[in-house]
Structures are given as structure tokens and as C-alpha cells.
Amino acid sequence: MNQCELEFLQTREGAQWLERLRERPDDVHANMRWLRKSLSQGESGAVYELMRARKSLAGRHSQAERLFLDSKSASQASSEVVARWRARRFHGIDRVADLCCGAGIDTLSLALVAQVVAIDSDPMRLRFARINAQQLDLAVQFVQGIIPKCLSQIPFAFCDPDRRSRGARIVDPNEASPRLDQLLSMPNSQGMGVKLSPMANLDGLSDLGELEFISVNGEMKEIVLWTKSLARGERCVSLPALDLEHRVKPGLAPELGDSLGRYLIEPDPALIRSGLLGDLALQLGLKALARDIAYLTADEDPHNPLLRSRPILGWGKASQRVLQALISDHQIGRLDISRRGYPQSPEEIRKRLRLKGSAAGHLHLTRLGELRVGILVGPPDSSC
């Protein structure tokens, strides 16, 4: 998409074509042929690209239908709930630099709490960001570049580095663009938030500031490194959708149990990744099934948003005969299968089980100590 095509999309005619395209069946070839009957190749491609980008963003941002961006920007954009959660860290700060602002999704949230200077090296994405700020009546200053001279006057910044610059996802923060070491060496910095991959190597990062592990709807979305005055501790787990922040002591391991309780408890992935699971388990009296497996058990449901508890319907040694009896006894006809610390894939197990009945269940293949077991659980809202 070029500047002329973007300008076309902003016209009434461009908006009308977008509206008409949204009502058509999702068939890329048929839609492009239909668009090309009336529009140029560039205009047709721009209309389709914006429609696709907005659809990609729609489930994550309430203003998606008003925003301008391409598919790559949409795929990399933070969800609105996460962007606004991060922006709260800058509340009370006069000016914030949004480095690598892209189409400006983070910029929009930052601009609600501070004056923002949005910076990107891509002129087209900077145009997207400028238009998006105008769409929402937000005053933002835009600068083309990565670390321009004006940053010496802006001591606080947020950065979402490009982690796909070579086509594949980059998990090492010092291979992203800009590199983490470049960001941390910025002069006069008083505090910065840097978005990291959920799979980032955390070795040595705790010495640089606070690590925040962010989860939405049971899925870990990202890690943010907060430095200097923006850091509030060593590590935390956050659930922005629930307005919840969990801070406990890292590095502790849950106590091992020697039997199963009435509930199987599955921690949020962010809690596992953060290393904060042990302290929470100790506080709540939860026991681990095995030393290297993040399943817990208890006789009572802890009712904690970082933990998913399900009543145990039955369990036994993970042999075909025992598992089949377990499934048959509970008349399971619809079965989900998960595994942790178990060698065979769920697909291999499913092929050998006969599912007959009307009930639904979830089979967890794991270990209790050194014993390989299958644990059949019911839905979270059922009772034992």
C-alpha cells in the first residue's frame, strides 16, 4: 500500500467500497475480481488489505473499524486491553516516547495518559499511526526514525521492537530491531518498558529491571521489561482483563503431594513462565503432582483467577485397559486430551479408546510422582 492508495481509502468512495466488501463472502479471488471491475489494481489491493487487517484486529480492539493499517501491522498489534494496561504504568508522566510505534495501536493507549512522541523508521506505518490518532482525536507528535536526537529530552519510553525482521519470530531480545542493549544504553533514560516475546530467554533479564508476564483469557501474550523508575519489583503476573496484578516471591517450588485431592488445578501459563507458581501454591496449600510438572491438586477449589480448577471424576495408571475402563464408567463420548510429562501424543491415545456415551470429559495424561497416570476431570462448574 502506498500513500495514494491510503488517501483513496480515506475518501467517501473508499469507505463505501470497504463497507460493500465486508458484506461479501470471504473469497479472496472472487472479491479481487469484483473490485477490479471498478477500481485500479492498487486501489483494489488497498481496499482488500485494509478490510483484512481490520478483521484481524477486530477481536482485539474496540475501534478496529475506524483504524488504518495493513495485515502485518494488525498481526503484530497489541490488544487494546493489554495496551491500556501497560499505558497505566506511565500515568503521571508528562511525555513518553513510543519507539517503533508501527500503526500506532500502543500510541493510542499511551496518549490517554501522557503526551506522546511516536517514532518509527517506516514512513508508511507512521502515516497509519498519524491517521489513527486523528481518527480518535488524540494529539500525538510523530517523528520518523528509531532513536532520534529528541529522545535526549524524553526520559521515558515504551518500545515494541520488531521481532520478525528476518521473516521468522525472534525470541532473543538482543537480535530484535532495535536490540535490547541499544535501548538500555539510551542516554538520560529514567525508565522504559520493552515488550518481549513470550518465549524470550530470560537469563540475566531480572538484573535489568522488573519482568511482567501478561496473560489474557488463559493465554500468555507477552513479557514486558520495566526499567529504572518504572520497575515496581522483581516479577509480577498480570491479567489485564480482570484488572489483576499478582506479586509474590519468585523461585520457590510447590510442595509435592503423595496423592490426588478432589481437584486437578492447572496454573495460568504466565504464572508458570514467571516462576511465581511455587509461592502461590504454598500460600493456598496446593500440592504438586510431580517435581517438574505444573499440575497441582487440592481437596478444595482455590477459586483463584490464575488457576483453573476441575473436579476429578476418576484416575488410574495410564494403561489402555485402565483408561478405557475410566472412560466407559463415566459414559464419555466426547473427550479432550492433554498431556504433561507423558511421552505419547493425545492422538495416539485417542485412536485406542472407544468413546461411547453422551457425557463430555477431559483426560489429562501426566505423572503422579514417577507413576504415569490418566486423570479424568469434569467441567470447571461441576461438583464432585
Contacts in CASP RR format, 6 or more apart in sequence:
PFRMAT RR
TARGET T0000
AUTHOR 0000-0000-0000
METHOD contacts of the structure
MODEL  1
MNQCELEFLQTREGAQWLERLRERPDDVHANMRWLRKSLSQGESGAVYEL
MRARKSLAGRHSQAERLFLDSKSASQASSEVVARWRARRFHGIDRVADLC
CGAGIDTLSLALVAQVVAIDSDPMRLRFARINAQQLDLAVQFVQGIIPKC
LSQIPFAFCDPDRRSRGARIVDPNEASPRLDQLLSMPNSQGMGVKLSPMA
NLDGLSDLGELEFISVNGEMKEIVLWTKSLARGERCVSLPALDLEHRVKP
GLAPELGDSLGRYLIEPDPALIRSGLLGDLALQLGLKALARDIAYLTADE
DPHNPLLRSRPILGWGKASQRVLQALISDHQIGRLDISRRGYPQSPEEIR
KRLRLKGSAAGHLHLTRLGELRVGILVGPPDSSC
1 45 0 8 1.000
1 46 0 8 1.000
1 49 0 8 1.000
1 50 0 8 1.000
1 70 0 8 1.000
1 124 0 8 1.000
2 124 0 8 1.000
3 124 0 8 1.000
3 127 0 8 1.000
5 42 0 8 1.000
5 43 0 8 1.000
5 45 0 8 1.000
5 46 0 8 1.000
6 46 0 8 1.000
6 68 0 8 1.000
6 124 0 8 1.000
6 127 0 8 1.000
6 128 0 8 1.000
6 131 0 8 1.000
8 14 0 8 1.000
8 43 0 8 1.000
8 46 0 8 1.000
9 15 0 8 1.000
9 18 0 8 1.000
9 46 0 8 1.000
9 47 0 8 1.000
9 50 0 8 1.000
9 68 0 8 1.000
10 68 0 8 1.000
10 131 0 8 1.000
14 43 0 8 1.000
14 47 0 8 1.000
17 35 0 8 1.000
17 39 0 8 1.000
17 47 0 8 1.000
18 47 0 8 1.000
18 50 0 8 1.000
18 51 0 8 1.000
21 31 0 8 1.000
21 35 0 8 1.000
21 47 0 8 1.000
21 48 0 8 1.000
21 51 0 8 1.000
22 51 0 8 1.000
24 30 0 8 1.000
24 31 0 8 1.000
24 34 0 8 1.000
28 48 0 8 1.000
31 48 0 8 1.000
32 44 0 8 1.000
32 45 0 8 1.000
32 48 0 8 1.000
35 43 0 8 1.000
35 44 0 8 1.000
35 45 0 8 1.000
35 47 0 8 1.000
35 48 0 8 1.000
36 44 0 8 1.000
39 47 0 8 1.000
49 70 0 8 1.000
49 71 0 8 1.000
50 68 0 8 1.000
50 69 0 8 1.000
50 70 0 8 1.000
52 71 0 8 1.000
52 74 0 8 1.000
53 69 0 8 1.000
53 70 0 8 1.000
53 71 0 8 1.000
53 73 0 8 1.000
53 74 0 8 1.000
54 64 0 8 1.000
54 65 0 8 1.000
54 67 0 8 1.000
54 69 0 8 1.000
54 74 0 8 1.000
56 71 0 8 1.000
56 74 0 8 1.000
56 75 0 8 1.000
57 64 0 8 1.000
57 67 0 8 1.000
57 69 0 8 1.000
57 74 0 8 1.000
57 77 0 8 1.000
57 105 0 8 1.000
58 64 0 8 1.000
58 65 0 8 1.000
59 79 0 8 1.000
60 77 0 8 1.000
60 78 0 8 1.000
60 79 0 8 1.000
60 80 0 8 1.000
60 81 0 8 1.000
61 67 0 8 1.000
61 77 0 8 1.000
61 79 0 8 1.000
61 80 0 8 1.000
61 105 0 8 1.000
62 80 0 8 1.000
63 80 0 8 1.000
63 108 0 8 1.000
63 135 0 8 1.000
63 136 0 8 1.000
66 132 0 8 1.000
66 135 0 8 1.000
66 136 0 8 1.000
67 103 0 8 1.000
67 105 0 8 1.000
67 128 0 8 1.000
67 132 0 8 1.000
67 135 0 8 1.000
68 103 0 8 1.000
68 128 0 8 1.000
68 131 0 8 1.000
68 132 0 8 1.000
68 135 0 8 1.000
69 77 0 8 1.000
69 103 0 8 1.000
69 105 0 8 1.000
69 125 0 8 1.000
69 128 0 8 1.000
69 132 0 8 1.000
70 103 0 8 1.000
70 128 0 8 1.000
73 102 0 8 1.000
73 103 0 8 1.000
73 105 0 8 1.000
73 125 0 8 1.000
73 128 0 8 1.000
74 103 0 8 1.000
76 102 0 8 1.000
76 160 0 8 1.000
76 164 0 8 1.000
77 103 0 8 1.000
77 104 0 8 1.000
77 105 0 8 1.000
78 86 0 8 1.000
78 105 0 8 1.000
78 106 0 8 1.000
78 160 0 8 1.000
78 195 0 8 1.000
78 221 0 8 1.000
78 222 0 8 1.000
79 216 0 8 1.000
79 221 0 8 1.000
80 105 0 8 1.000
80 109 0 8 1.000
81 216 0 8 1.000
81 240 0 8 1.000
81 241 0 8 1.000
82 214 0 8 1.000
82 216 0 8 1.000
82 221 0 8 1.000
82 222 0 8 1.000
82 240 0 8 1.000
83 105 0 8 1.000
83 106 0 8 1.000
83 108 0 8 1.000
83 109 0 8 1.000
83 110 0 8 1.000
84 109 0 8 1.000
84 112 0 8 1.000
84 240 0 8 1.000
85 214 0 8 1.000
85 238 0 8 1.000
85 240 0 8 1.000
86 106 0 8 1.000
86 109 0 8 1.000
86 158 0 8 1.000
86 193 0 8 1.000
86 214 0 8 1.000
86 224 0 8 1.000
87 106 0 8 1.000
87 109 0 8 1.000
87 110 0 8 1.000
87 112 0 8 1.000
87 113 0 8 1.000
87 114 0 8 1.000
88 113 0 8 1.000
89 193 0 8 1.000
89 226 0 8 1.000
89 230 0 8 1.000
90 96 0 8 1.000
90 110 0 8 1.000
90 113 0 8 1.000
90 114 0 8 1.000
90 156 0 8 1.000
90 158 0 8 1.000
90 230 0 8 1.000
91 113 0 8 1.000
91 114 0 8 1.000
92 113 0 8 1.000
92 114 0 8 1.000
93 113 0 8 1.000
93 114 0 8 1.000
93 156 0 8 1.000
94 114 0 8 1.000
94 115 0 8 1.000
95 114 0 8 1.000
95 115 0 8 1.000
95 116 0 8 1.000
95 117 0 8 1.000
95 154 0 8 1.000
95 156 0 8 1.000
96 110 0 8 1.000
96 114 0 8 1.000
96 115 0 8 1.000
96 116 0 8 1.000
96 117 0 8 1.000
96 154 0 8 1.000
96 156 0 8 1.000
96 157 0 8 1.000
96 158 0 8 1.000
97 116 0 8 1.000
97 117 0 8 1.000
97 118 0 8 1.000
97 119 0 8 1.000
97 151 0 8 1.000
97 154 0 8 1.000
97 156 0 8 1.000
97 157 0 8 1.000
97 158 0 8 1.000
98 104 0 8 1.000
98 106 0 8 1.000
98 107 0 8 1.000
98 110 0 8 1.000
98 116 0 8 1.000
98 117 0 8 1.000
98 118 0 8 1.000
98 119 0 8 1.000
98 157 0 8 1.000
98 158 0 8 1.000
98 159 0 8 1.000
99 119 0 8 1.000
99 146 0 8 1.000
99 147 0 8 1.000
99 157 0 8 1.000
99 158 0 8 1.000
99 159 0 8 1.000
99 160 0 8 1.000
99 178 0 8 1.000
99 183 0 8 1.000
100 119 0 8 1.000
100 120 0 8 1.000
100 121 0 8 1.000
100 146 0 8 1.000
100 159 0 8 1.000
100 160 0 8 1.000
100 161 0 8 1.000
100 162 0 8 1.000
100 177 0 8 1.000
100 178 0 8 1.000
101 107 0 8 1.000
101 118 0 8 1.000
101 119 0 8 1.000
101 120 0 8 1.000
101 125 0 8 1.000
101 126 0 8 1.000
101 129 0 8 1.000
101 142 0 8 1.000
102 120 0 8 1.000
102 122 0 8 1.000
102 125 0 8 1.000
102 126 0 8 1.000
102 128 0 8 1.000
102 129 0 8 1.000
102 160 0 8 1.000
103 125 0 8 1.000
103 128 0 8 1.000
103 129 0 8 1.000
103 132 0 8 1.000
104 118 0 8 1.000
104 125 0 8 1.000
104 128 0 8 1.000
104 129 0 8 1.000
104 132 0 8 1.000
104 133 0 8 1.000
105 132 0 8 1.000
106 158 0 8 1.000
106 160 0 8 1.000
107 116 0 8 1.000
107 118 0 8 1.000
107 129 0 8 1.000
107 132 0 8 1.000
107 133 0 8 1.000
107 138 0 8 1.000
107 140 0 8 1.000
108 132 0 8 1.000
108 133 0 8 1.000
108 136 0 8 1.000
108 138 0 8 1.000
110 116 0 8 1.000
110 158 0 8 1.000
111 133 0 8 1.000
111 138 0 8 1.000
111 139 0 8 1.000
111 140 0 8 1.000
112 138 0 8 1.000
114 156 0 8 1.000
115 139 0 8 1.000
115 141 0 8 1.000
116 140 0 8 1.000
116 141 0 8 1.000
117 140 0 8 1.000
117 141 0 8 1.000
117 142 0 8 1.000
117 143 0 8 1.000
117 150 0 8 1.000
117 154 0 8 1.000
118 126 0 8 1.000
118 129 0 8 1.000
118 133 0 8 1.000
118 140 0 8 1.000
118 141 0 8 1.000
118 142 0 8 1.000
118 143 0 8 1.000
119 142 0 8 1.000
119 143 0 8 1.000
119 144 0 8 1.000
119 145 0 8 1.000
119 146 0 8 1.000
119 147 0 8 1.000
119 148 0 8 1.000
119 151 0 8 1.000
120 126 0 8 1.000
120 129 0 8 1.000
120 144 0 8 1.000
120 145 0 8 1.000
120 146 0 8 1.000
121 144 0 8 1.000
121 145 0 8 1.000
121 146 0 8 1.000
123 144 0 8 1.000
126 142 0 8 1.000
126 144 0 8 1.000
129 140 0 8 1.000
129 142 0 8 1.000
130 140 0 8 1.000
130 142 0 8 1.000
133 139 0 8 1.000
133 140 0 8 1.000
143 150 0 8 1.000
146 178 0 8 1.000
147 178 0 8 1.000
147 182 0 8 1.000
147 186 0 8 1.000
151 157 0 8 1.000
151 186 0 8 1.000
151 188 0 8 1.000
152 187 0 8 1.000
152 188 0 8 1.000
153 188 0 8 1.000
155 188 0 8 1.000
155 189 0 8 1.000
155 190 0 8 1.000
155 191 0 8 1.000
156 189 0 8 1.000
156 190 0 8 1.000
156 191 0 8 1.000
156 192 0 8 1.000
156 230 0 8 1.000
157 183 0 8 1.000
157 186 0 8 1.000
157 189 0 8 1.000
157 191 0 8 1.000
157 192 0 8 1.000
157 193 0 8 1.000
158 192 0 8 1.000
158 193 0 8 1.000
158 194 0 8 1.000
158 195 0 8 1.000
159 178 0 8 1.000
159 183 0 8 1.000
159 192 0 8 1.000
159 193 0 8 1.000
159 194 0 8 1.000
159 195 0 8 1.000
160 195 0 8 1.000
161 173 0 8 1.000
161 176 0 8 1.000
161 177 0 8 1.000
161 178 0 8 1.000
161 179 0 8 1.000
161 180 0 8 1.000
161 183 0 8 1.000
161 194 0 8 1.000
161 195 0 8 1.000
162 176 0 8 1.000
162 177 0 8 1.000
163 169 0 8 1.000
163 170 0 8 1.000
163 171 0 8 1.000
163 176 0 8 1.000
163 197 0 8 1.000
164 170 0 8 1.000
165 176 0 8 1.000
165 177 0 8 1.000
169 197 0 8 1.000
169 199 0 8 1.000
170 176 0 8 1.000
170 197 0 8 1.000
171 197 0 8 1.000
171 199 0 8 1.000
171 200 0 8 1.000
171 201 0 8 1.000
172 200 0 8 1.000
172 201 0 8 1.000
173 179 0 8 1.000
173 180 0 8 1.000
173 194 0 8 1.000
173 196 0 8 1.000
173 197 0 8 1.000
173 200 0 8 1.000
173 201 0 8 1.000
173 205 0 8 1.000
173 225 0 8 1.000
174 180 0 8 1.000
174 181 0 8 1.000
180 194 0 8 1.000
180 225 0 8 1.000
183 192 0 8 1.000
183 194 0 8 1.000
184 192 0 8 1.000
184 208 0 8 1.000
184 227 0 8 1.000
186 192 0 8 1.000
189 227 0 8 1.000
189 228 0 8 1.000
190 228 0 8 1.000
190 229 0 8 1.000
191 226 0 8 1.000
191 227 0 8 1.000
191 228 0 8 1.000
191 229 0 8 1.000
191 230 0 8 1.000
191 231 0 8 1.000
192 225 0 8 1.000
192 226 0 8 1.000
192 227 0 8 1.000
192 228 0 8 1.000
192 230 0 8 1.000
193 224 0 8 1.000
193 225 0 8 1.000
193 226 0 8 1.000
193 227 0 8 1.000
193 230 0 8 1.000
194 224 0 8 1.000
194 225 0 8 1.000
194 227 0 8 1.000
195 222 0 8 1.000
195 223 0 8 1.000
195 224 0 8 1.000
196 205 0 8 1.000
196 222 0 8 1.000
196 223 0 8 1.000
196 224 0 8 1.000
196 225 0 8 1.000
197 222 0 8 1.000
197 223 0 8 1.000
198 220 0 8 1.000
198 221 0 8 1.000
198 222 0 8 1.000
198 223 0 8 1.000
198 273 0 8 1.000
200 223 0 8 1.000
202 211 0 8 1.000
202 223 0 8 1.000
205 211 0 8 1.000
205 225 0 8 1.000
206 234 0 8 1.000
206 235 0 8 1.000
208 225 0 8 1.000
208 227 0 8 1.000
209 225 0 8 1.000
209 226 0 8 1.000
209 227 0 8 1.000
209 228 0 8 1.000
209 231 0 8 1.000
209 233 0 8 1.000
209 234 0 8 1.000
210 225 0 8 1.000
210 226 0 8 1.000
210 227 0 8 1.000
210 230 0 8 1.000
210 231 0 8 1.000
210 232 0 8 1.000
210 233 0 8 1.000
210 234 0 8 1.000
210 235 0 8 1.000
210 236 0 8 1.000
211 223 0 8 1.000
211 224 0 8 1.000
211 225 0 8 1.000
211 226 0 8 1.000
211 234 0 8 1.000
211 235 0 8 1.000
211 236 0 8 1.000
211 274 0 8 1.000
212 223 0 8 1.000
212 224 0 8 1.000
212 225 0 8 1.000
212 226 0 8 1.000
212 235 0 8 1.000
212 236 0 8 1.000
212 237 0 8 1.000
212 238 0 8 1.000
213 220 0 8 1.000
213 223 0 8 1.000
213 235 0 8 1.000
213 236 0 8 1.000
213 237 0 8 1.000
213 238 0 8 1.000
213 270 0 8 1.000
213 271 0 8 1.000
213 273 0 8 1.000
213 274 0 8 1.000
214 220 0 8 1.000
214 221 0 8 1.000
214 222 0 8 1.000
214 223 0 8 1.000
214 224 0 8 1.000
214 237 0 8 1.000
214 238 0 8 1.000
214 239 0 8 1.000
214 240 0 8 1.000
214 270 0 8 1.000
215 221 0 8 1.000
215 237 0 8 1.000
215 238 0 8 1.000
215 239 0 8 1.000
215 268 0 8 1.000
215 269 0 8 1.000
215 270 0 8 1.000
215 271 0 8 1.000
216 239 0 8 1.000
216 240 0 8 1.000
216 241 0 8 1.000
217 241 0 8 1.000
218 268 0 8 1.000
218 269 0 8 1.000
218 270 0 8 1.000
218 308 0 8 1.000
219 269 0 8 1.000
220 268 0 8 1.000
220 269 0 8 1.000
220 270 0 8 1.000
220 273 0 8 1.000
223 273 0 8 1.000
226 232 0 8 1.000
232 247 0 8 1.000
233 247 0 8 1.000
234 250 0 8 1.000
235 247 0 8 1.000
235 250 0 8 1.000
235 274 0 8 1.000
235 275 0 8 1.000
235 276 0 8 1.000
236 245 0 8 1.000
236 246 0 8 1.000
236 247 0 8 1.000
236 274 0 8 1.000
236 276 0 8 1.000
237 245 0 8 1.000
237 246 0 8 1.000
237 268 0 8 1.000
237 270 0 8 1.000
237 271 0 8 1.000
237 274 0 8 1.000
237 276 0 8 1.000
237 306 0 8 1.000
238 244 0 8 1.000
238 245 0 8 1.000
238 246 0 8 1.000
238 270 0 8 1.000
239 245 0 8 1.000
239 246 0 8 1.000
239 268 0 8 1.000
239 305 0 8 1.000
239 306 0 8 1.000
242 305 0 8 1.000
244 305 0 8 1.000
246 271 0 8 1.000
246 276 0 8 1.000
246 280 0 8 1.000
246 306 0 8 1.000
248 276 0 8 1.000
248 279 0 8 1.000
248 280 0 8 1.000
248 283 0 8 1.000
249 276 0 8 1.000
249 279 0 8 1.000
250 274 0 8 1.000
250 275 0 8 1.000
250 276 0 8 1.000
250 279 0 8 1.000
251 275 0 8 1.000
251 276 0 8 1.000
251 278 0 8 1.000
251 279 0 8 1.000
252 278 0 8 1.000
252 279 0 8 1.000
252 282 0 8 1.000
253 278 0 8 1.000
253 288 0 8 1.000
253 291 0 8 1.000
254 277 0 8 1.000
254 278 0 8 1.000
254 281 0 8 1.000
254 282 0 8 1.000
254 286 0 8 1.000
254 287 0 8 1.000
254 288 0 8 1.000
254 296 0 8 1.000
255 281 0 8 1.000
255 282 0 8 1.000
255 285 0 8 1.000
255 287 0 8 1.000
255 288 0 8 1.000
256 287 0 8 1.000
256 288 0 8 1.000
256 290 0 8 1.000
256 291 0 8 1.000
256 369 0 8 1.000
257 287 0 8 1.000
257 288 0 8 1.000
257 289 0 8 1.000
257 297 0 8 1.000
259 368 0 8 1.000
260 289 0 8 1.000
260 297 0 8 1.000
260 312 0 8 1.000
260 315 0 8 1.000
260 368 0 8 1.000
260 375 0 8 1.000
261 287 0 8 1.000
261 297 0 8 1.000
261 298 0 8 1.000
261 299 0 8 1.000
261 312 0 8 1.000
262 298 0 8 1.000
262 299 0 8 1.000
262 300 0 8 1.000
262 311 0 8 1.000
262 312 0 8 1.000
262 384 0 8 1.000
263 297 0 8 1.000
263 298 0 8 1.000
263 299 0 8 1.000
263 300 0 8 1.000
263 301 0 8 1.000
263 309 0 8 1.000
263 310 0 8 1.000
263 311 0 8 1.000
263 312 0 8 1.000
263 384 0 8 1.000
264 295 0 8 1.000
264 296 0 8 1.000
264 297 0 8 1.000
264 309 0 8 1.000
264 310 0 8 1.000
264 312 0 8 1.000
264 364 0 8 1.000
264 375 0 8 1.000
264 377 0 8 1.000
265 286 0 8 1.000
265 295 0 8 1.000
265 296 0 8 1.000
265 297 0 8 1.000
265 298 0 8 1.000
265 302 0 8 1.000
265 307 0 8 1.000
265 308 0 8 1.000
265 309 0 8 1.000
265 310 0 8 1.000
266 294 0 8 1.000
266 295 0 8 1.000
266 296 0 8 1.000
266 307 0 8 1.000
266 308 0 8 1.000
266 309 0 8 1.000
266 310 0 8 1.000
267 277 0 8 1.000
267 294 0 8 1.000
267 296 0 8 1.000
267 306 0 8 1.000
267 307 0 8 1.000
267 308 0 8 1.000
268 305 0 8 1.000
268 306 0 8 1.000
268 307 0 8 1.000
268 308 0 8 1.000
270 306 0 8 1.000
271 277 0 8 1.000
271 280 0 8 1.000
271 306 0 8 1.000
271 307 0 8 1.000
272 294 0 8 1.000
277 294 0 8 1.000
280 286 0 8 1.000
280 304 0 8 1.000
280 306 0 8 1.000
280 307 0 8 1.000
281 287 0 8 1.000
281 288 0 8 1.000
281 296 0 8 1.000
284 298 0 8 1.000
284 302 0 8 1.000
284 304 0 8 1.000
285 298 0 8 1.000
286 296 0 8 1.000
286 297 0 8 1.000
286 298 0 8 1.000
286 302 0 8 1.000
286 307 0 8 1.000
287 296 0 8 1.000
287 297 0 8 1.000
287 298 0 8 1.000
288 294 0 8 1.000
288 295 0 8 1.000
288 296 0 8 1.000
288 297 0 8 1.000
289 295 0 8 1.000
289 296 0 8 1.000
289 297 0 8 1.000
289 366 0 8 1.000
289 367 0 8 1.000
289 368 0 8 1.000
289 369 0 8 1.000
290 341 0 8 1.000
290 366 0 8 1.000
290 367 0 8 1.000
290 368 0 8 1.000
290 369 0 8 1.000
290 370 0 8 1.000
291 369 0 8 1.000
292 341 0 8 1.000
293 340 0 8 1.000
293 341 0 8 1.000
293 366 0 8 1.000
293 367 0 8 1.000
294 340 0 8 1.000
295 340 0 8 1.000
295 364 0 8 1.000
295 366 0 8 1.000
296 307 0 8 1.000
297 312 0 8 1.000
298 309 0 8 1.000
301 309 0 8 1.000
302 309 0 8 1.000
303 309 0 8 1.000
308 380 0 8 1.000
309 380 0 8 1.000
310 362 0 8 1.000
310 377 0 8 1.000
310 378 0 8 1.000
310 379 0 8 1.000
310 380 0 8 1.000
311 377 0 8 1.000
311 378 0 8 1.000
311 382 0 8 1.000
311 383 0 8 1.000
311 384 0 8 1.000
312 375 0 8 1.000
312 376 0 8 1.000
312 377 0 8 1.000
312 384 0 8 1.000
313 330 0 8 1.000
313 361 0 8 1.000
313 376 0 8 1.000
313 377 0 8 1.000
313 378 0 8 1.000
314 326 0 8 1.000
314 330 0 8 1.000
314 375 0 8 1.000
314 376 0 8 1.000
315 326 0 8 1.000
315 373 0 8 1.000
315 374 0 8 1.000
315 375 0 8 1.000
315 376 0 8 1.000
316 322 0 8 1.000
316 323 0 8 1.000
316 326 0 8 1.000
316 373 0 8 1.000
316 374 0 8 1.000
316 375 0 8 1.000
317 371 0 8 1.000
317 372 0 8 1.000
317 373 0 8 1.000
317 374 0 8 1.000
318 342 0 8 1.000
318 365 0 8 1.000
318 372 0 8 1.000
318 373 0 8 1.000
318 374 0 8 1.000
320 352 0 8 1.000
320 353 0 8 1.000
322 374 0 8 1.000
323 349 0 8 1.000
323 353 0 8 1.000
323 363 0 8 1.000
323 374 0 8 1.000
324 352 0 8 1.000
324 353 0 8 1.000
324 354 0 8 1.000
326 363 0 8 1.000
326 374 0 8 1.000
326 376 0 8 1.000
327 333 0 8 1.000
327 335 0 8 1.000
327 353 0 8 1.000
327 354 0 8 1.000
327 355 0 8 1.000
327 363 0 8 1.000
327 376 0 8 1.000
328 354 0 8 1.000
328 356 0 8 1.000
330 359 0 8 1.000
330 361 0 8 1.000
330 376 0 8 1.000
331 356 0 8 1.000
331 357 0 8 1.000
331 358 0 8 1.000
331 359 0 8 1.000
332 355 0 8 1.000
332 357 0 8 1.000
332 359 0 8 1.000
332 360 0 8 1.000
332 361 0 8 1.000
332 376 0 8 1.000
333 355 0 8 1.000
333 356 0 8 1.000
333 357 0 8 1.000
333 358 0 8 1.000
333 359 0 8 1.000
333 360 0 8 1.000
334 355 0 8 1.000
334 359 0 8 1.000
334 360 0 8 1.000
334 361 0 8 1.000
335 350 0 8 1.000
335 353 0 8 1.000
335 355 0 8 1.000
335 360 0 8 1.000
335 361 0 8 1.000
335 362 0 8 1.000
335 363 0 8 1.000
336 361 0 8 1.000
336 362 0 8 1.000
336 363 0 8 1.000
337 346 0 8 1.000
337 349 0 8 1.000
337 350 0 8 1.000
337 362 0 8 1.000
337 363 0 8 1.000
337 364 0 8 1.000
337 365 0 8 1.000
338 346 0 8 1.000
338 362 0 8 1.000
338 363 0 8 1.000
338 364 0 8 1.000
338 365 0 8 1.000
339 345 0 8 1.000
339 346 0 8 1.000
339 364 0 8 1.000
339 365 0 8 1.000
339 366 0 8 1.000
340 364 0 8 1.000
340 365 0 8 1.000
340 366 0 8 1.000
341 365 0 8 1.000
341 366 0 8 1.000
341 367 0 8 1.000
342 365 0 8 1.000
342 366 0 8 1.000
342 367 0 8 1.000
342 372 0 8 1.000
344 365 0 8 1.000
346 365 0 8 1.000
349 363 0 8 1.000
349 365 0 8 1.000
360 378 0 8 1.000
360 379 0 8 1.000
361 376 0 8 1.000
361 377 0 8 1.000
361 378 0 8 1.000
361 379 0 8 1.000
362 376 0 8 1.000
362 377 0 8 1.000
362 378 0 8 1.000
363 374 0 8 1.000
363 375 0 8 1.000
363 376 0 8 1.000
363 377 0 8 1.000
364 374 0 8 1.000
364 375 0 8 1.000
364 376 0 8 1.000
364 377 0 8 1.000
365 372 0 8 1.000
365 373 0 8 1.000
365 374 0 8 1.000
366 372 0 8 1.000
366 373 0 8 1.000
366 374 0 8 1.000
366 375 0 8 1.000
367 373 0 8 1.000
END
